[in-house]
Amino acid sequence: MKANKLLLRHKYLRIIELLREQKNIPYNEALDIFYNSSTYKEMANGISDMHCRSDIYLVEEIV
């Protein structure tokens, strides 16, 4: 199932911000980590309903 694109973009931003805070890294580095992760690819392609998982869970998957 694919998520609403606008809602998904907001989720991406929350995940990036949490990732930045957790790793204490610059925003650009958090963007790079997120957009190159398999988690992002799964969410963007609607695989396994990753978008339904909590933001914190998804950050932990990326880290």
Backbone as CSV, one residue per row, in Angstrom:
resi,resn,N_x,N_y,N_z,CA_x,CA_y,CA_z,C_x,C_y,C_z
1,MET,0.839,-1.182,0.000,0.000,0.000,0.000,0.884,1.246,0.000
2,LYS,0.550,2.185,-0.806,1.310,3.435,-0.862,0.655,4.477,0.038
3,ALA,1.482,5.233,0.717,1.005,6.300,1.593,0.780,7.568,0.779
4,ASN,-0.018,8.457,1.336,-0.229,9.767,0.751,1.122,10.467,0.664
5,LYS,1.460,11.010,-0.493,2.791,11.588,-0.716,3.093,12.750,0.222
6,LEU,2.116,13.597,0.495,2.330,14.726,1.391,2.604,14.229,2.817
7,LEU,1.830,13.266,3.271,2.043,12.718,4.606,3.396,12.025,4.700
8,LEU,3.787,11.369,3.641,5.072,10.687,3.617,6.223,11.696,3.693
9,ARG,6.110,12.814,3.002,7.150,13.849,3.065,7.303,14.391,4.482
10,HIS,6.175,14.581,5.161,6.228,15.054,6.546,6.895,14.022,7.448
11,LYS,6.614,12.763,7.204,7.244,11.689,7.974,8.748,11.681,7.723
12,TYR,9.157,11.848,6.469,10.579,11.912,6.141,11.255,13.019,6.942
13,LEU,10.644,14.185,6.996,11.233,15.316,7.718,11.381,15.020,9.204
14,ARG,10.363,14.386,9.795,10.439,14.029,11.219,11.559,13.025,11.467
15,ILE,11.674,12.057,10.578,12.725,11.037,10.726,14.107,11.678,10.595
16,ILE,14.282,12.545,9.632,15.567,13.222,9.424,15.924,14.052,10.654
17,GLU,14.955,14.751,11.197,15.202,15.575,12.389,15.580,14.698,13.585
18,LEU,14.877,13.600,13.784,15.213,12.682,14.874,16.601,12.080,14.683
19,LEU,16.916,11.731,13.469,18.230,11.177,13.148,19.328,12.203,13.456
20,ARG,19.087,13.435,13.074,20.041,14.517,13.333,20.263,14.699,14.835
21,GLU,19.173,14.706,15.583,19.266,14.887,17.032,19.966,13.702,17.698
22,GLN,19.578,12.505,17.311,20.123,11.309,17.942,21.623,11.157,17.709
23,LYS,22.061,11.446,16.496,23.477,11.278,16.158,24.288,12.561,16.344
24,ASN,23.586,13.656,16.666,24.218,14.958,16.855,25.081,15.319,15.639
25,ILE,24.427,15.311,14.473,25.101,15.582,13.205,24.404,16.735,12.492
26,PRO,25.076,17.361,11.535,24.438,18.433,10.755,23.260,17.896,9.933
27,TYR,22.356,18.791,9.620,21.152,18.438,8.873,21.496,17.777,7.537
28,ASN,22.460,18.323,6.826,22.828,17.768,5.509,23.323,16.331,5.621
29,GLU,24.057,16.035,6.682,24.545,14.673,6.882,23.382,13.723,7.186
30,ALA,22.424,14.203,7.984,21.237,13.391,8.285,20.432,13.132,7.008
31,LEU,20.323,14.137,6.151,19.633,13.965,4.865,20.303,12.878,4.040
32,ASP,21.612,12.946,3.961,22.380,11.982,3.179,22.189,10.563,3.713
33,ILE,22.272,10.417,5.012,22.099,9.091,5.628,20.701,8.564,5.337
34,PHE,19.694,9.396,5.532,18.310,8.953,5.334,18.046,8.566,3.884
35,TYR,18.370,9.449,2.951,18.028,9.198,1.548,18.860,8.094,0.903
36,ASN,19.930,7.680,1.553,20.714,6.557,1.052,20.437,5.261,1.808
37,SER,19.460,5.295,2.697,19.159,4.107,3.502,18.165,3.181,2.794
38,SER,18.228,1.925,3.149,17.263,0.963,2.607,15.868,1.248,3.167
39,THR,15.821,1.821,4.359,14.523,2.185,4.962,13.802,3.199,4.083
40,TYR,14.522,4.227,3.624,13.906,5.218,2.738,13.419,4.554,1.454
41,LYS,14.244,3.705,0.869,13.870,3.055,-0.390,12.606,2.216,-0.221
42,GLU,12.504,1.515,0.897,11.306,0.708,1.157,10.083,1.593,1.331
43,MET,10.238,2.698,2.060,9.109,3.609,2.274,8.676,4.246,0.960
44,ALA,9.630,4.707,0.181,9.322,5.392,-1.078,8.652,4.460,-2.080
45,ASN,8.990,3.175,-2.012,8.418,2.196,-2.939,7.200,1.465,-2.375
46,GLY,6.779,1.837,-1.178,5.593,1.232,-0.581,5.785,-0.216,-0.177
47,ILE,7.031,-0.595,0.120,7.316,-1.973,0.496,7.059,-2.172,1.984
48,SER,6.341,-3.216,2.304,6.091,-3.686,3.677,5.501,-2.633,4.621
49,ASP,4.803,-1.675,4.102,4.131,-0.658,4.918,5.043,-0.030,5.962
50,MET,6.269,0.246,5.594,7.230,0.864,6.514,6.718,2.207,7.038
51,HIS,5.940,2.915,6.244,5.430,4.220,6.653,4.483,4.130,7.849
52,CYS,3.988,2.933,8.161,3.079,2.746,9.290,3.830,2.608,10.618
53,ARG,5.117,2.422,10.548,5.916,2.258,11.768,6.238,3.621,12.373
54,SER,6.548,3.616,13.659,6.819,4.883,14.344,8.109,5.512,13.827
55,ASP,8.195,6.822,13.977,9.380,7.549,13.539,10.621,7.051,14.284
56,ILE,10.485,6.832,15.576,11.611,6.372,16.388,12.079,4.991,15.927
57,TYR,11.145,4.107,15.655,11.502,2.770,15.164,12.288,2.881,13.866
58,LEU,11.835,3.731,12.966,12.488,3.870,11.664,13.889,4.470,11.807
59,VAL,14.055,5.401,12.723,15.397,5.970,12.972,16.318,4.873,13.501
60,GLU,15.818,4.043,14.388,16.626,2.945,14.926,17.007,1.966,13.814
61,GLU,16.108,1.740,12.880,16.416,0.862,11.738,17.543,1.459,10.892
62,ILE,17.536,2.754,10.723,18.550,3.434,9.910,19.905,3.415,10.615
63,VAL,19.872,3.677,11.910,21.117,3.712,12.685,21.643,2.304,12.829
